[in-house]
Amino acid sequence: MKQEKMTRFIKTEDADRKWYIVDANDQVLGRLASNIATIIRGKHKPIFTPNMDTGDFVIVINAEKVKLTGKRAFDKTYFSHSGYPGGVKTITITEMLQNKPEFVIENAVKGMLPKKRLGRKLIKKLKVYAGDNHPHTAQQPETLSF
């Protein structure tokens, strides 16, 4: 009799959550975002289950010092529309890095997570700060480098 492989199901309480801190200084945006998405999703753990939240929390500091490659600084734009005629607003990534540097990393990571209920739950585990300071010292985050 052949033994079938069964998917492990763990309870969300059993997944021990860790806090990691990542310094975005001179890191390439896309590679940084994909590594963060892997940690938040929990794919680095042996108990990974696709439909469950088994990931860890990630704190990103120095978001304004993230690096862009190629012509991305000039070509990439963020698009929004107010819903009214002529309500299109576009802003380049360099302007966004000056105004809201946290949004750039949050948006990149959000695009790499699932687009359903699980993705909306996972994005809350990402904390992004423009400078060196963050209010999560009580969680005793471990330094993570990619």
C-alpha positions in Angstrom: 0.0 0.0 0.0 1.4 3.3 -1.1 1.6 6.1 1.5 0.2 9.4 0.4 1.8 12.7 1.2 -0.5 14.8 3.3 -0.4 18.6 3.6 0.5 19.7 7.1 -2.0 22.0 8.8 -0.8 24.0 11.7 -2.7 26.4 13.9 -1.8 30.0 13.6 -1.1 30.1 17.3 1.6 27.4 16.8 3.6 29.6 14.3 6.1 31.4 16.5 6.3 35.0 15.2 9.7 36.7 15.2 10.4 40.4 14.5 13.2 41.3 12.1 14.7 44.7 11.3 16.0 45.5 7.8 18.1 48.5 6.8 17.1 49.7 3.4 20.2 51.9 3.0 21.7 51.3 -0.5 19.5 48.3 -1.2 17.8 47.8 -4.6 14.1 48.3 -4.2 12.8 45.2 -6.1 15.2 42.7 -4.5 14.6 44.1 -1.1 10.8 43.9 -1.6 10.9 40.3 -2.7 13.0 39.2 0.2 10.7 41.0 2.6 7.6 39.4 1.0 9.2 36.0 1.5 9.7 36.7 5.2 6.2 38.1 5.7 4.6 35.2 3.9 6.6 32.6 5.9 8.2 30.8 3.0 11.5 30.6 4.7 10.1 28.3 7.4 9.7 24.6 7.1 6.1 24.8 8.4 5.0 27.0 5.5 1.4 26.4 4.5 0.1 28.4 1.5 -3.3 29.3 2.9 -2.2 30.2 6.4 -0.3 33.1 8.0 2.9 31.6 9.2 5.2 34.6 8.6 7.1 37.0 10.7 7.0 40.8 11.3 9.4 43.0 9.4 10.6 46.5 10.3 12.2 48.5 7.5 14.3 51.6 8.4 16.0 54.2 6.2 13.3 53.9 3.5 14.3 57.1 1.9 17.8 55.7 1.1 16.6 52.8 -1.1 18.4 52.5 -4.4 16.8 52.3 -7.9 18.5 50.8 -10.9 18.6 51.8 -14.6 16.2 54.5 -15.7 13.6 53.6 -13.1 14.1 56.9 -11.3 12.9 58.7 -14.4 10.5 56.3 -15.9 8.4 54.8 -13.1 5.3 56.7 -12.1 2.5 56.2 -9.7 -1.0 56.8 -11.0 -4.2 57.8 -9.2 -7.5 59.0 -10.3 -10.1 61.0 -8.3 -13.1 59.7 -10.2 -13.9 63.0 -11.8 -13.1 64.1 -15.4 -9.6 65.3 -15.6 -8.8 63.9 -12.2 -5.6 61.9 -13.2 -2.6 62.5 -11.0 0.8 61.0 -11.8 3.9 61.3 -9.6 7.4 60.0 -10.4 9.1 57.6 -8.0 11.8 60.2 -7.1 9.1 62.7 -6.0 7.4 59.9 -4.0 10.7 59.1 -2.3 11.0 62.7 -1.2 7.4 63.0 -0.1 6.4 59.6 1.2 9.3 57.1 1.1 7.4 54.6 3.2 4.8 54.2 0.4 7.4 53.1 -2.2 8.5 50.0 -0.2 4.9 49.2 1.1 3.6 49.3 -2.4 6.4 47.1 -3.8 5.9 44.5 -1.1 2.1 44.6 -1.4 2.3 43.8 -5.0 4.3 40.6 -4.2 1.7 39.3 -1.7 -1.5 37.4 -2.4 -4.4 39.6 -3.6 -7.0 38.1 -1.3 -7.9 38.2 2.4 -4.6 36.6 3.3 -2.6 39.4 1.5 -4.5 42.1 3.3 -3.7 40.4 6.6 0.0 39.9 5.8 0.7 43.5 4.7 -0.1 44.6 8.3 3.0 42.8 9.4 5.2 45.3 7.5 6.3 48.4 9.4 8.2 51.0 7.3 10.0 54.1 8.6 11.8 56.8 6.7 14.6 57.3 9.2 16.6 55.3 11.7 14.2 55.4 14.6 11.3 53.0 15.1 8.9 52.4 18.1 9.3 48.6 18.1 12.3 48.2 20.5 10.1 46.3 23.0 9.7 43.5 20.5 13.5 42.9 20.4 13.8 42.6 16.6 16.7 40.7 15.1 18.8 42.3 12.5 18.3 40.8 9.0 20.6 41.4 6.1 20.1 40.2 2.5 
